[in-house]
Amino acid sequence: MARFATLIELYRNQEEEARRELGRRERRRFELRAERERLCAERLAAAVTVDPAMHEQYLTWWKTVDATLSGLDRDLKAIEQALAESRAELIAAHRRTITIAKLRELDDARAAHASERRRQKSNDEFSTRPRAVI
């Protein structure tokens, strides 16, 4: 097994986990936005068709929707911050992976160069050996 293989595998796994976490948070943000849009549309539709006899109940419902929207706004703000952290984590993990991959390439190139030098030295030694003339 080549050098750095375990480390590269570890960093690739970390990068993949960071990518999955970013995806989960993106999905959560999408769900929160969809719920917020649904509530806003529902509230707008109810405002158009309010029955004067149901005014008190409508005001109570409106306050509940406003509280829910405030909670969703807080959750969206928190998820946006978490997304920024996830993106930064993914970038850092990707940089680590790339760095180790480059180190591995350099190590492989050095090993290939050393192998080529050994082979060349062996050929040089073989060519300088005295030959028996028959």
Secondary structure, 3 states (H helix, E strand, C coil): CCCCHHHHHHHHHHHHHHHHHHHHHHHHHHHHHHHHHHHHHHHHHHHHCCCHHHHHHHHHHHHHHHHHHHHHHHHHHHHHHHHHHHHHHHHHHHHHHHHHHHHHHHHHHHHHHHHHHHHHHHHHHHHHCCCCCC
